[in-house]
Amino acid sequence: MTHKLNHIDEKNNPKMVDVSEKGVTHRLATASCEIKCDPLIFEQLSNGDIKTKKGPVFHTAITAGTMAVKKTSDIIPFCHPLIIEACDFEIKIIEELQLISIRCCVKISGKTGVEMEALTGVTVAALTIYDMCKAITHNMVIKEARLIEKSGGKRTVKEGNI
C-alpha cells in the first residue's frame, strides 16, 4: 500500500498542506519523552523539583516547552501557525528506574493537528532539563519521544495502535 505524501506537490516540490477546505474540529495531541538520569541528579531533588544554580529545573522546562509549542511553525517548515488553546505538562520522577518522564498535551480548535506541537514541546522540555542539569553530570540520555495520542481530524490515534 502506498501513501501519498501531503507535503509534496505533483511536480515533486515541497509544499504546505492546503487546509482551506477542512472544517474546524477540536484537536488534541499528547506526546511523551523520558530522560535516563544519573543518580547524582536525583540527589538535587527538593519539593518535587530539581534545584540548580540556574533555578528550578522543572518549572523552567515547562516554560521552555510551552514557548516551543507556540513557536513550532517557526522551526518546522510546513507546520501551520496555530492558536494554542491549552498546553499542559506533566513531569514525573521515577527514581527506581532513574527516569524523568515528561508529557505534553496540546489542544486547539482548528483545521490541522497539533502532533508536532506536542512533540516539539516535550522535546524542548527534555532539552531544557538536560541543559540545566549538565553542571551536575552529562550522564543523561533523552529517549523515546513519541506520540501518545491524537484526536480530531481524520484519525484518532492512541498509543498501541500507532
N, CA, C and O atoms as a GROMACS GRO file, in nm:
protein
  648
    1MET      N    1   0.084  -0.118   0.000
    1MET     CA    2   0.000   0.000   0.000
    1MET      C    3   0.088   0.124   0.000
    1MET      O    4   0.177   0.137   0.085
    2THR      N    5   0.066   0.213  -0.092
    2THR     CA    6   0.144   0.336  -0.097
    2THR      C    7   0.060   0.452  -0.044
    2THR      O    8  -0.062   0.455  -0.062
    3HIS      N    9   0.126   0.545   0.019
    3HIS     CA   10   0.060   0.663   0.074
    3HIS      C   11   0.111   0.786   0.000
    3HIS      O   12   0.231   0.800  -0.024
    4LYS      N   13   0.020   0.873  -0.034
    4LYS     CA   14   0.057   1.000  -0.096
    4LYS      C   15   0.111   1.092   0.014
    4LYS      O   16   0.049   1.106   0.119
    5LEU      N   17   0.224   1.152  -0.012
    5LEU     CA   18   0.282   1.245   0.083
    5LEU      C   19   0.215   1.382   0.066
    5LEU      O   20   0.214   1.437  -0.044
    6ASN      N   21   0.160   1.435   0.174
    6ASN     CA   22   0.086   1.561   0.168
    6ASN      C   23   0.175   1.682   0.145
    6ASN      O   24   0.128   1.786   0.099
    7HIS      N   25   0.302   1.671   0.175
    7HIS     CA   26   0.392   1.786   0.165
    7HIS      C   27   0.472   1.787   0.035
    7HIS      O   28   0.574   1.856   0.025
    8ILE      N   29   0.427   1.710  -0.065
    8ILE     CA   30   0.492   1.706  -0.196
    8ILE      C   31   0.384   1.732  -0.301
    8ILE      O   32   0.279   1.667  -0.301
    9ASP      N   33   0.409   1.827  -0.392
    9ASP     CA   34   0.310   1.856  -0.496
    9ASP      C   35   0.330   1.762  -0.615
    9ASP      O   36   0.417   1.675  -0.613
   10GLU      N   37   0.247   1.781  -0.719
   10GLU     CA   38   0.251   1.694  -0.836
   10GLU      C   39   0.382   1.703  -0.913
   10GLU      O   40   0.414   1.614  -0.992
   11LYS      N   41   0.459   1.809  -0.891
   11LYS     CA   42   0.590   1.824  -0.956
   11LYS      C   43   0.704   1.781  -0.863
   11LYS      O   44   0.821   1.807  -0.891
   12ASN      N   45   0.668   1.717  -0.754
   12ASN     CA   46   0.765   1.666  -0.656
   12ASN      C   47   0.835   1.777  -0.578
   12ASN      O   48   0.946   1.758  -0.527
   13ASN      N   49   0.772   1.894  -0.568
   13ASN     CA   50   0.826   2.005  -0.490
   13ASN      C   51   0.763   2.004  -0.350
   13ASN      O   52   0.648   1.964  -0.334
   14PRO      N   53   0.837   2.049  -0.251
   14PRO     CA   54   0.778   2.057  -0.118
   14PRO      C   55   0.672   2.166  -0.112
   14PRO      O   56   0.683   2.268  -0.180
   15LYS      N   57   0.569   2.143  -0.030
   15LYS     CA   58   0.462   2.241  -0.016
   15LYS      C   59   0.393   2.225   0.120
   15LYS      O   60   0.400   2.120   0.184
   16MET      N   61   0.328   2.333   0.161
   16MET     CA   62   0.246   2.327   0.281
   16MET      C   63   0.112   2.267   0.241
   16MET      O   64   0.061   2.295   0.133
   17VAL      N   65   0.054   2.184   0.328
   17VAL     CA   66  -0.075   2.123   0.300
   17VAL      C   67  -0.183   2.231   0.298
   17VAL      O   68  -0.185   2.320   0.383
   18ASP      N   69  -0.271   2.223   0.199
   18ASP     CA   70  -0.384   2.317   0.187
   18ASP      C   71  -0.496   2.269   0.279
   18ASP      O   72  -0.556   2.165   0.255
   19VAL      N   73  -0.523   2.345   0.384
   19VAL     CA   74  -0.629   2.310   0.478
   19VAL      C   75  -0.751   2.401   0.462
   19VAL      O   76  -0.841   2.399   0.546
   20SER      N   77  -0.754   2.481   0.356
   20SER     CA   78  -0.859   2.581   0.339
   20SER      C   79  -0.999   2.520   0.332
   20SER      O   80  -1.096   2.586   0.373
   21GLU      N   81  -1.012   2.400   0.284
   21GLU     CA   82  -1.145   2.336   0.271
   21GLU      C   83  -1.180   2.249   0.391
   21GLU      O   84  -1.291   2.197   0.398
   22LYS      N   85  -1.090   2.232   0.484
   22LYS     CA   86  -1.117   2.149   0.602
   22LYS      C   87  -1.205   2.224   0.700
   22LYS      O   88  -1.204   2.347   0.706
   23GLY      N   89  -1.282   2.147   0.775
   23GLY     CA   90  -1.364   2.206   0.880
   23GLY      C   91  -1.286   2.218   1.009
   23GLY      O   92  -1.189   2.145   1.032
   24VAL      N   93  -1.329   2.310   1.093
   24VAL     CA   94  -1.267   2.328   1.224
   24VAL      C   95  -1.318   2.219   1.317
   24VAL      O   96  -1.439   2.198   1.329
   25THR      N   97  -1.227   2.150   1.382
   25THR     CA   98  -1.263   2.049   1.482
   25THR      C   99  -1.176   2.069   1.605
   25THR      O  100  -1.071   2.134   1.600
   26HIS      N  101  -1.221   2.012   1.717
   26HIS     CA  102  -1.140   2.013   1.838
   26HIS      C  103  -1.030   1.910   1.820
   26HIS      O  104  -1.057   1.794   1.786
   27ARG      N  105  -0.906   1.951   1.841
   27ARG     CA  106  -0.792   1.864   1.819
   27ARG      C  107  -0.706   1.860   1.944
   27ARG      O  108  -0.689   1.961   2.013
   28LEU      N  109  -0.652   1.743   1.970
   28LEU     CA  110  -0.569   1.722   2.087
   28LEU      C  111  -0.454   1.630   2.048
   28LEU      O  112  -0.472   1.539   1.967
   29ALA      N  113  -0.337   1.655   2.104
   29ALA     CA  114  -0.225   1.563   2.088
   29ALA      C  115  -0.148   1.559   2.219
   29ALA      O  116  -0.127   1.662   2.284
   30THR      N  117  -0.106   1.440   2.255
   30THR     CA  118  -0.023   1.421   2.374
   30THR      C  119   0.103   1.346   2.332
   30THR      O  120   0.097   1.245   2.262
   31ALA      N  121   0.217   1.398   2.374
   31ALA     CA  122   0.346   1.336   2.345
   31ALA      C  123   0.418   1.312   2.477
   31ALA      O  124   0.391   1.378   2.577
   32SER      N  125   0.511   1.218   2.475
   32SER     CA  126   0.590   1.191   2.595
   32SER      C  127   0.736   1.172   2.558
   32SER      O  128   0.770   1.145   2.443
   33CYS      N  129   0.820   1.186   2.658
   33CYS     CA  130   0.964   1.171   2.641
   33CYS      C  131   1.020   1.132   2.778
   33CYS      O  132   0.962   1.164   2.881
   34GLU      N  133   1.132   1.064   2.776
   34GLU     CA  134   1.198   1.026   2.901
   34GLU      C  135   1.344   1.069   2.899
   34GLU      O  136   1.406   1.079   2.794
   35ILE      N  137   1.395   1.095   3.017
   35ILE     CA  138   1.537   1.122   3.033
   35ILE      C  139   1.591   1.021   3.133
   35ILE      O  140   1.549   1.018   3.248
   36LYS      N  141   1.682   0.939   3.089
   36LYS     CA  142   1.753   0.846   3.178
   36LYS      C  143   1.860   0.927   3.247
   36LYS      O  144   1.943   0.990   3.181
   37CYS      N  145   1.861   0.925   3.380
   37CYS     CA  146   1.949   1.014   3.457
   37CYS      C  147   2.043   0.938   3.548
   37CYS      O  148   2.015   0.827   3.593
   38ASP      N  149   2.155   1.001   3.574
   38ASP     CA  150   2.248   0.956   3.676
   38ASP      C  151   2.186   0.981   3.813
   38ASP      O  152   2.118   1.082   3.830
   39PRO      N  153   2.207   0.895   3.911
   39PRO     CA  154   2.154   0.918   4.046
   39PRO      C  155   2.197   1.051   4.107
   39PRO      O  156   2.128   1.103   4.194
   40LEU      N  157   2.310   1.108   4.063
   40LEU     CA  158   2.354   1.238   4.115
   40LEU      C  159   2.247   1.346   4.094
   40LEU      O  160   2.234   1.438   4.175
   41ILE      N  161   2.172   1.335   3.987
   41ILE     CA  162   2.069   1.434   3.958
   41ILE      C  163   1.957   1.427   4.061
   41ILE      O  164   1.906   1.529   4.106
   42PHE      N  165   1.919   1.306   4.098
   42PHE     CA  166   1.809   1.290   4.195
   42PHE      C  167   1.849   1.337   4.334
   42PHE      O  168   1.763   1.365   4.417
   43GLU      N  169   1.978   1.345   4.361
   43GLU     CA  170   2.025   1.398   4.490
   43GLU      C  171   1.990   1.546   4.504
   43GLU      O  172   1.988   1.598   4.616
   44GLN      N  173   1.964   1.613   4.393
   44GLN     CA  174   1.929   1.755   4.396
   44GLN      C  175   1.778   1.778   4.406
   44GLN      O  176   1.732   1.892   4.405
   45LEU      N  177   1.702   1.670   4.416
   45LEU     CA  178   1.556   1.679   4.423
   45LEU      C  179   1.512   1.741   4.555
   45LEU      O  180   1.557   1.700   4.662
   46SER      N  181   1.423   1.841   4.545
   46SER     CA  182   1.371   1.908   4.664
   46SER      C  183   1.230   1.958   4.634
   46SER      O  184   1.209   2.034   4.540
   47ASN      N  185   1.134   1.914   4.714
   47ASN     CA  186   0.994   1.956   4.697
   47ASN      C  187   0.943   1.932   4.555
   47ASN      O  188   0.872   2.017   4.500
   48GLY      N  189   0.977   1.819   4.496
   48GLY     CA  190   0.925   1.782   4.365
   48GLY      C  191   0.992   1.845   4.246
   48GLY      O  192   0.947   1.828   4.133
   49ASP      N  193   1.100   1.920   4.268
   49ASP     CA  194   1.174   1.981   4.157
   49ASP      C  195   1.322   1.964   4.185
   49ASP      O  196   1.363   1.940   4.298
   50ILE      N  197   1.401   1.978   4.081
   50ILE     CA  198   1.546   1.976   4.094
   50ILE      C  199   1.593   2.120   4.099
   50ILE      O  200   1.560   2.199   4.010
   51LYS      N  201   1.669   2.155   4.201
   51LYS     CA  202   1.718   2.292   4.214
   51LYS      C  203   1.865   2.294   4.170
   51LYS      O  204   1.946   2.215   4.216
   52THR      N  205   1.896   2.387   4.080
   52THR     CA  206   2.034   2.407   4.037
   52THR      C  207   2.065   2.556   4.048
   52THR      O  208   1.978   2.637   4.081
   53LYS      N  209   2.190   2.591   4.020
   53LYS     CA  210   2.228   2.733   4.021
   53LYS      C  211   2.150   2.812   3.917
   53LYS      O  212   2.133   2.933   3.930
   54LYS      N  213   2.102   2.743   3.812
   54LYS     CA  214   2.024   2.810   3.707
   54LYS      C  215   1.878   2.829   3.747
   54LYS      O  216   1.804   2.900   3.679
   55GLY      N  217   1.836   2.766   3.857
   55GLY     CA  218   1.699   2.782   3.903
   55GLY      C  219   1.625   2.650   3.911
   55GLY      O  220   1.686   2.544   3.901
   56PRO      N  221   1.490   2.658   3.928
   56PRO     CA  222   1.409   2.536   3.937
   56PRO      C  223   1.396   2.470   3.799
   56PRO      O  224   1.343   2.530   3.705
   57VAL      N  225   1.445   2.350   3.788
   57VAL     CA  226   1.458   2.282   3.659
   57VAL      C  227   1.323   2.254   3.593
   57VAL      O  228   1.302   2.289   3.477
   58PHE      N  229   1.232   2.193   3.666
   58PHE     CA  230   1.106   2.153   3.604
   58PHE      C  231   1.020   2.273   3.566
   58PHE      O  232   0.958   2.274   3.460
   59HIS      N  233   1.017   2.373   3.653
   59HIS     CA  234   0.940   2.494   3.619
   59HIS      C  235   0.996   2.560   3.493
   59HIS      O  236   0.920   2.605   3.407
   60THR      N  237   1.126   2.564   3.482
   60THR     CA  238   1.189   2.624   3.364
   60THR      C  239   1.161   2.538   3.240
   60THR      O  240   1.136   2.592   3.132
   61ALA      N  241   1.166   2.406   3.255
   61ALA     CA  242   1.139   2.316   3.142
   61ALA      C  243   0.996   2.331   3.092
   61ALA      O  244   0.973   2.328   2.971
   62ILE      N  245   0.900   2.346   3.183
   62ILE     CA  246   0.761   2.365   3.142
   62ILE      C  247   0.746   2.497   3.067
   62ILE      O  248   0.676   2.504   2.966
   63THR      N  249   0.810   2.601   3.116
   63THR     CA  250   0.804   2.731   3.048
   63THR      C  251   0.866   2.722   2.909
   63THR      O  252   0.807   2.769   2.811
   64ALA      N  253   0.983   2.661   2.898
   64ALA     CA  254   1.050   2.646   2.768
   64ALA      C  255   0.968   2.559   2.673
   64ALA      O  256   0.955   2.592   2.555
   65GLY      N  257   0.912   2.450   2.724
   65GLY     CA  258   0.830   2.363   2.641
   65GLY      C  259   0.706   2.434   2.589
   65GLY      O  260   0.668   2.416   2.473
   66THR      N  261   0.644   2.514   2.673
   66THR     CA  262   0.525   2.590   2.632
   66THR      C  263   0.562   2.692   2.524
   66THR      O  264   0.489   2.708   2.426
   67MET      N  265   0.674   2.760   2.542
   67MET     CA  266   0.720   2.855   2.440
   67MET      C  267   0.746   2.782   2.307
   67MET      O  268   0.713   2.834   2.200
   68ALA      N  269   0.805   2.664   2.315
   68ALA     CA  270   0.834   2.586   2.194
   68ALA      C  271   0.706   2.544   2.123
   68ALA      O  272   0.699   2.550   2.000
   69VAL      N  273   0.606   2.502   2.199
   69VAL     CA  274   0.477   2.465   2.140
   69VAL      C  275   0.424   2.580   2.055
   69VAL      O  276   0.380   2.561   1.942
   70LYS      N  277   0.429   2.701   2.112
   70LYS     CA  278   0.375   2.818   2.042
   70LYS      C  279   0.459   2.859   1.922
   70LYS      O  280   0.409   2.930   1.834
   71LYS      N  281   0.585   2.815   1.914
   71LYS     CA  282   0.675   2.853   1.805
   71LYS      C  283   0.703   2.739   1.707
   71LYS      O  284   0.792   2.751   1.623
   72THR      N  285   0.631   2.630   1.716
   72THR     CA  286   0.659   2.513   1.632
   72THR      C  287   0.663   2.548   1.484
   72THR      O  288   0.752   2.502   1.412
   73SER      N  289   0.568   2.629   1.438
   73SER     CA  290   0.566   2.662   1.294
   73SER      C  291   0.685   2.747   1.252
   73SER      O  292   0.713   2.759   1.132
   74ASP      N  293   0.755   2.807   1.348
   74ASP     CA  294   0.876   2.884   1.315
   74ASP      C  295   0.997   2.795   1.289
   74ASP      O  296   1.092   2.837   1.223
   75ILE      N  297   0.994   2.672   1.341
   75ILE     CA  298   1.112   2.586   1.327
   75ILE      C  299   1.090   2.462   1.242
   75ILE      O  300   1.186   2.400   1.197
   76ILE      N  301   0.964   2.424   1.219
   76ILE     CA  302   0.934   2.311   1.130
   76ILE      C  303   0.864   2.369   1.008
   76ILE      O  304   0.751   2.417   1.018
   77PRO      N  305   0.930   2.364   0.892
   77PRO     CA  306   0.889   2.443   0.777
   77PRO      C  307   0.744   2.433   0.732
   77PRO      O  308   0.686   2.536   0.696
   78PHE      N  309   0.681   2.316   0.734
   78PHE     CA  310   0.547   2.305   0.678
   78PHE      C  311   0.437   2.296   0.783
   78PHE      O  312   0.323   2.261   0.751
   79CYS      N  313   0.469   2.326   0.908
   79CYS     CA  314   0.366   2.334   1.011
   79CYS      C  315   0.293   2.467   0.998
   79CYS      O  316   0.353   2.572   0.973
   80HIS      N  317   0.163   2.460   1.014
   80HIS     CA  318   0.081   2.582   1.009
   80HIS      C  319   0.091   2.656   1.143
   80HIS      O  320   0.097   2.592   1.248
   81PRO      N  321   0.092   2.789   1.140
   81PRO     CA  322   0.084   2.864   1.266
   81PRO      C  323  -0.054   2.838   1.330
   81PRO      O  324  -0.156   2.844   1.261
   82LEU      N  325  -0.056   2.808   1.457
   82LEU     CA  326  -0.181   2.773   1.524
   82LEU      C  327  -0.204   2.862   1.646
   82LEU      O  328  -0.110   2.913   1.707
   83ILE      N  329  -0.329   2.878   1.680
   83ILE     CA  330  -0.364   2.945   1.805
   83ILE      C  331  -0.383   2.834   1.908
   83ILE      O  332  -0.481   2.760   1.904
   84ILE      N  333  -0.289   2.824   2.000
   84ILE     CA  334  -0.290   2.720   2.101
   84ILE      C  335  -0.392   2.758   2.209
   84ILE      O  336  -0.385   2.867   2.266
   85GLU      N  337  -0.485   2.667   2.236
   85GLU     CA  338  -0.588   2.694   2.337
   85GLU      C  339  -0.553   2.636   2.473
   85GLU      O  340  -0.597   2.688   2.575
   86ALA      N  341  -0.474   2.529   2.474
   86ALA     CA  342  -0.430   2.470   2.601
   86ALA      C  343  -0.299   2.396   2.579
   86ALA      O  344  -0.277   2.335   2.474
   87CYS      N  345  -0.214   2.405   2.677
   87CYS     CA  346  -0.085   2.335   2.672
   87CYS      C  347  -0.050   2.298   2.816
   87CYS      O  348  -0.024   2.385   2.899
   88ASP      N  349  -0.050   2.169   2.843
   88ASP     CA  350  -0.025   2.121   2.979
   88ASP      C  351   0.091   2.023   2.980
   88ASP      O  352   0.104   1.938   2.892
   89PHE      N  353   0.175   2.037   3.082
   89PHE     CA  354   0.288   1.947   3.101
   89PHE      C  355   0.273   1.870   3.231
   89PHE      O  356   0.216   1.919   3.328
   90GLU      N  357   0.325   1.750   3.228
   90GLU     CA  358   0.335   1.668   3.350
   90GLU      C  359   0.477   1.612   3.352
   90GLU      O  360   0.522   1.550   3.256
   91ILE      N  361   0.547   1.635   3.462
   91ILE     CA  362   0.682   1.582   3.478
   91ILE      C  363   0.682   1.494   3.602
   91ILE      O  364   0.646   1.538   3.711
   92LYS      N  365   0.725   1.369   3.584
   92LYS     CA  366   0.728   1.273   3.696
   92LYS      C  367   0.870   1.220   3.712
   92LYS      O  368   0.942   1.196   3.615
   93ILE      N  369   0.907   1.201   3.836
   93ILE     CA  370   1.033   1.136   3.870
   93ILE      C  371   1.003   0.988   3.895
   93ILE      O  372   0.915   0.956   3.975
   94ILE      N  373   1.074   0.901   3.828
   94ILE     CA  374   1.064   0.757   3.855
   94ILE      C  375   1.204   0.715   3.901
   94ILE      O  376   1.283   0.659   3.825
   95GLU      N  377   1.231   0.743   4.027
   95GLU     CA  378   1.367   0.731   4.080
   95GLU      C  379   1.421   0.589   4.072
   95GLU      O  380   1.539   0.569   4.043
   96GLU      N  381   1.335   0.488   4.098
   96GLU     CA  382   1.382   0.350   4.096
   96GLU      C  383   1.429   0.307   3.957
   96GLU      O  384   1.509   0.214   3.945
   97LEU      N  385   1.380   0.373   3.851
   97LEU     CA  386   1.425   0.346   3.714
   97LEU      C  387   1.523   0.451   3.665
   97LEU      O  388   1.570   0.445   3.551
   98GLN      N  389   1.554   0.548   3.751
   98GLN     CA  390   1.643   0.661   3.718
   98GLN      C  391   1.592   0.736   3.595
   98GLN      O  392   1.668   0.768   3.504
   99LEU      N  393   1.461   0.764   3.594
   99LEU     CA  394   1.397   0.832   3.481
   99LEU      C  395   1.324   0.958   3.525
   99LEU      O  396   1.270   0.966   3.636
  100ILE      N  397   1.325   1.055   3.435
  100ILE     CA  398   1.234   1.168   3.442
  100ILE      C  399   1.141   1.149   3.322
  100ILE      O  400   1.186   1.141   3.208
  101SER      N  401   1.011   1.143   3.349
  101SER     CA  402   0.910   1.124   3.245
  101SER      C  403   0.839   1.257   3.222
  101SER      O  404   0.796   1.323   3.317
  102ILE      N  405   0.826   1.296   3.095
  102ILE     CA  406   0.764   1.424   3.059
  102ILE      C  407   0.649   1.395   2.963
  102ILE      O  408   0.663   1.316   2.869
  103ARG      N  409   0.536   1.461   2.987
  103ARG     CA  410   0.422   1.455   2.895
  103ARG      C  411   0.379   1.597   2.862
  103ARG      O  412   0.384   1.686   2.946
  104CYS      N  413   0.337   1.616   2.738
  104CYS     CA  414   0.286   1.745   2.693
  104CYS      C  415   0.156   1.719   2.617
  104CYS      O  416   0.153   1.640   2.523
  105CYS      N  417   0.050   1.786   2.658
  105CYS     CA  418  -0.080   1.775   2.591
  105CYS      C  419  -0.116   1.913   2.537
  105CYS      O  420  -0.116   2.012   2.610
  106VAL      N  421  -0.148   1.918   2.408
  106VAL     CA  422  -0.181   2.044   2.341
  106VAL      C  423  -0.321   2.032   2.280
  106VAL      O  424  -0.356   1.929   2.222
  107LYS      N  425  -0.401   2.140   2.295
  107LYS     CA  426  -0.537   2.141   2.241
  107LYS      C  427  -0.561   2.268   2.159
  107LYS      O  428  -0.513   2.377   2.192
  108ILE      N  429  -0.636   2.250   2.051
  108ILE     CA  430  -0.680   2.364   1.969
  108ILE      C  431  -0.817   2.333   1.912
  108ILE      O  432  -0.864   2.219   1.918
  109SER      N  433  -0.880   2.434   1.856
  109SER     CA  434  -0.994   2.417   1.766
  109SER      C  435  -0.940   2.469   1.633
  109SER      O  436  -0.913   2.589   1.619
  110GLY      N  437  -0.924   2.380   1.536
  110GLY     CA  438  -0.861   2.423   1.413
  110GLY      C  439  -0.880   2.325   1.300
  110GLY      O  440  -0.957   2.230   1.309
  111LYS      N  441  -0.806   2.350   1.192
  111LYS     CA  442  -0.816   2.271   1.069
  111LYS      C  443  -0.702   2.173   1.053
  111LYS      O  444  -0.703   2.091   0.960
  112THR      N  445  -0.604   2.178   1.140
  112THR     CA  446  -0.489   2.089   1.130
  112THR      C  447  -0.449   2.045   1.271
  112THR      O  448  -0.479   2.112   1.370
  113GLY      N  449  -0.382   1.932   1.278
  113GLY     CA  450  -0.350   1.871   1.407
  113GLY      C  451  -0.236   1.939   1.481
  113GLY      O  452  -0.169   2.028   1.429
  114VAL      N  453  -0.216   1.894   1.604
  114VAL     CA  454  -0.116   1.954   1.693
  114VAL      C  455  -0.012   1.852   1.738
  114VAL      O  456   0.052   1.870   1.842
  115GLU      N  457   0.006   1.745   1.660
  115GLU     CA  458   0.106   1.645   1.698
  115GLU      C  459   0.247   1.703   1.705
  115GLU      O  460   0.322   1.677   1.800
  116MET      N  461   0.281   1.782   1.605
  116MET     CA  462   0.417   1.838   1.602
  116MET      C  463   0.438   1.935   1.717
  116MET      O  464   0.549   1.945   1.770
  117GLU      N  465   0.334   2.007   1.755
  117GLU     CA  466   0.346   2.100   1.868
  117GLU      C  467   0.370   2.023   1.997
  117GLU      O  468   0.455   2.062   2.077
  118ALA      N  469   0.296   1.914   2.019
  118ALA     CA  470   0.315   1.834   2.141
  118ALA      C  471   0.454   1.770   2.143
  118ALA      O  472   0.521   1.769   2.246
  119LEU      N  473   0.498   1.717   2.028
  119LEU     CA  474   0.631   1.656   2.021
  119LEU      C  475   0.742   1.760   2.039
  119LEU      O  476   0.842   1.733   2.105
  120THR      N  477   0.724   1.878   1.982
  120THR     CA  478   0.822   1.986   1.998
  120THR      C  479   0.828   2.029   2.145
  120THR      O  480   0.936   2.047   2.201
  121GLY      N  481   0.712   2.046   2.206
  121GLY     CA  482   0.708   2.089   2.346
  121GLY      C  483   0.776   1.992   2.440
  121GLY      O  484   0.855   2.032   2.525
  122VAL      N  485   0.746   1.864   2.425
  122VAL     CA  486   0.804   1.764   2.516
  122VAL      C  487   0.955   1.751   2.493
  122VAL      O  488   1.031   1.729   2.588
  123THR      N  489   0.998   1.765   2.369
  123THR     CA  490   1.141   1.753   2.339
  123THR      C  491   1.220   1.873   2.391
  123THR      O  492   1.328   1.857   2.447
  124VAL      N  493   1.165   1.992   2.374
  124VAL     CA  494   1.233   2.112   2.425
  124VAL      C  495   1.235   2.110   2.578
  124VAL      O  496   1.332   2.154   2.639
  125ALA      N  497   1.129   2.062   2.641
  125ALA     CA  498   1.130   2.048   2.787
  125ALA      C  499   1.243   1.954   2.830
  125ALA      O  500   1.315   1.983   2.926
  126ALA      N  501   1.260   1.843   2.759
  126ALA     CA  502   1.367   1.748   2.791
  126ALA      C  503   1.505   1.812   2.770
  126ALA      O  504   1.594   1.795   2.852
  127LEU      N  505   1.520   1.884   2.660
  127LEU     CA  506   1.648   1.952   2.634
  127LEU      C  507   1.678   2.056   2.742
  127LEU      O  508   1.794   2.075   2.778
  128THR      N  509   1.576   2.122   2.791
  128THR     CA  510   1.595   2.222   2.897
  128THR      C  511   1.640   2.155   3.025
  128THR      O  512   1.729   2.206   3.094
  129ILE      N  513   1.580   2.041   3.059
  129ILE     CA  514   1.624   1.966   3.178
  129ILE      C  515   1.769   1.925   3.162
  129ILE      O  516   1.849   1.939   3.254
  130TYR      N  517   1.804   1.874   3.045
  130TYR     CA  518   1.943   1.836   3.018
  130TYR      C  519   2.036   1.957   3.039
  130TYR      O  520   2.137   1.947   3.109
  131ASP      N  521   2.001   2.068   2.978
  131ASP     CA  522   2.084   2.188   2.986
  131ASP      C  523   2.103   2.232   3.131
  131ASP      O  524   2.214   2.268   3.171
  132MET      N  525   1.998   2.230   3.208
  132MET     CA  526   2.007   2.280   3.345
  132MET      C  527   2.076   2.182   3.439
  132MET      O  528   2.128   2.223   3.543
  133CYS      N  529   2.077   2.054   3.404
  133CYS     CA  530   2.139   1.952   3.491
  133CYS      C  531   2.279   1.913   3.448
  133CYS      O  532   2.346   1.840   3.520
  134LYS      N  533   2.326   1.960   3.334
  134LYS     CA  534   2.458   1.916   3.285
  134LYS      C  535   2.572   1.964   3.375
  134LYS      O  536   2.681   1.908   3.369
  135ALA      N  537   2.548   2.066   3.457
  135ALA     CA  538   2.652   2.108   3.553
  135ALA      C  539   2.670   2.001   3.662
  135ALA      O  540   2.777   1.991   3.723
  136ILE      N  541   2.565   1.923   3.686
  136ILE     CA  542   2.574   1.814   3.784
  136ILE      C  543   2.646   1.696   3.720
  136ILE      O  544   2.741   1.642   3.776
  137THR      N  545   2.600   1.656   3.601
  137THR     CA  546   2.659   1.546   3.525
  137THR      C  547   2.604   1.548   3.382
  137THR      O  548   2.489   1.587   3.359
  138HIS      N  549   2.686   1.506   3.288
  138HIS     CA  550   2.639   1.490   3.150
  138HIS      C  551   2.582   1.351   3.128
  138HIS      O  552   2.540   1.318   3.017
  139ASN      N  553   2.581   1.270   3.230
  139ASN     CA  554   2.536   1.132   3.220
  139ASN      C  555   2.383   1.126   3.217
  139ASN      O  556   2.319   1.083   3.313
  140MET      N  557   2.326   1.170   3.105
  140MET     CA  558   2.181   1.170   3.081
  140MET      C  559   2.157   1.128   2.937
  140MET      O  560   2.239   1.156   2.849
  141VAL      N  561   2.046   1.062   2.913
  141VAL     CA  562   2.007   1.023   2.778
  141VAL      C  563   1.861   1.061   2.758
  141VAL      O  564   1.773   1.015   2.831
  142ILE      N  565   1.835   1.146   2.660
  142ILE     CA  566   1.698   1.179   2.623
  142ILE      C  567   1.652   1.071   2.527
  142ILE      O  568   1.718   1.043   2.427
  143LYS      N  569   1.537   1.010   2.559
  143LYS     CA  570   1.496   0.895   2.478
  143LYS      C  571   1.344   0.885   2.464
  143LYS      O  572   1.268   0.942   2.542
  144GLU      N  573   1.306   0.813   2.363
  144GLU     CA  574   1.168   0.772   2.342
  144GLU      C  575   1.068   0.887   2.335
  144GLU      O  576   0.962   0.881   2.396
  145ALA      N  577   1.101   0.991   2.261
  145ALA     CA  578   1.000   1.093   2.231
  145ALA      C  579   0.899   1.029   2.137
  145ALA      O  580   0.936   0.977   2.032
  146ARG      N  581   0.771   1.034   2.175
  146ARG     CA  582   0.671   0.966   2.093
  146ARG      C  583   0.534   1.029   2.112
  146ARG      O  584   0.506   1.094   2.213
  147LEU      N  585   0.450   1.008   2.012
  147LEU     CA  586   0.310   1.049   2.019
  147LEU      C  587   0.234   0.946   2.100
  147LEU      O  588   0.242   0.826   2.071
  148ILE      N  589   0.162   0.990   2.201
  148ILE     CA  590   0.083   0.901   2.286
  148ILE      C  591  -0.061   0.893   2.234
  148ILE      O  592  -0.121   0.785   2.228
  149GLU      N  593  -0.114   1.009   2.196
  149GLU     CA  594  -0.250   1.011   2.141
  149GLU      C  595  -0.272   1.135   2.058
  149GLU      O  596  -0.203   1.236   2.073
  150LYS      N  597  -0.369   1.124   1.970
  150LYS     CA  598  -0.415   1.239   1.892
  150LYS      C  599  -0.561   1.215   1.861
  150LYS      O  600  -0.603   1.103   1.834
  151SER      N  601  -0.637   1.324   1.865
  151SER     CA  602  -0.778   1.314   1.826
  151SER      C  603  -0.815   1.440   1.750
  151SER      O  604  -0.748   1.543   1.759
  152GLY      N  605  -0.924   1.428   1.676
  152GLY     CA  606  -0.967   1.535   1.587
  152GLY      C  607  -0.912   1.508   1.448
  152GLY      O  608  -0.812   1.438   1.434
  153GLY      N  609  -0.976   1.561   1.348
  153GLY     CA  610  -0.930   1.536   1.212
  153GLY      C  611  -0.971   1.399   1.162
  153GLY      O  612  -1.070   1.342   1.209
  154LYS      N  613  -0.894   1.345   1.066
  154LYS     CA  614  -0.930   1.218   1.001
  154LYS      C  615  -0.914   1.097   1.092
  154LYS      O  616  -0.993   1.003   1.085
  155ARG      N  617  -0.812   1.098   1.176
  155ARG     CA  618  -0.779   0.978   1.254
  155ARG      C  619  -0.768   1.009   1.402
  155ARG      O  620  -0.726   1.118   1.442
  156THR      N  621  -0.807   0.912   1.482
  156THR     CA  622  -0.778   0.914   1.624
  156THR      C  623  -0.671   0.810   1.646
  156THR      O  624  -0.681   0.697   1.600
  157VAL      N  625  -0.567   0.849   1.719
  157VAL     CA  626  -0.454   0.760   1.743
  157VAL      C  627  -0.435   0.749   1.894
  157VAL      O  628  -0.438   0.849   1.965
  158LYS      N  629  -0.416   0.629   1.941
  158LYS     CA  630  -0.382   0.604   2.081
  158LYS      C  631  -0.258   0.516   2.083
  158LYS      O  632  -0.239   0.433   1.994
  159GLU      N  633  -0.174   0.536   2.184
  159GLU     CA  634  -0.055   0.452   2.197
  159GLU      C  635  -0.099   0.307   2.190
  159GLU      O  636  -0.199   0.269   2.252
  160GLY      N  637  -0.026   0.227   2.115
  160GLY     CA  638  -0.062   0.090   2.095
  160GLY      C  639  -0.117   0.064   1.955
  160GLY      O  640  -0.105  -0.047   1.904
  161ASN      N  641  -0.178   0.166   1.893
  161ASN     CA  642  -0.224   0.149   1.755
  161ASN      C  643  -0.152   0.244   1.660
  161ASN      O  644  -0.200   0.275   1.551
  162ILE      N  645  -0.036   0.290   1.704
  162ILE     CA  646   0.045   0.381   1.620
  162ILE      C  647   0.123   0.297   1.521
  162ILE      O  648   0.198   0.351   1.440
   0.00000   0.00000   0.00000
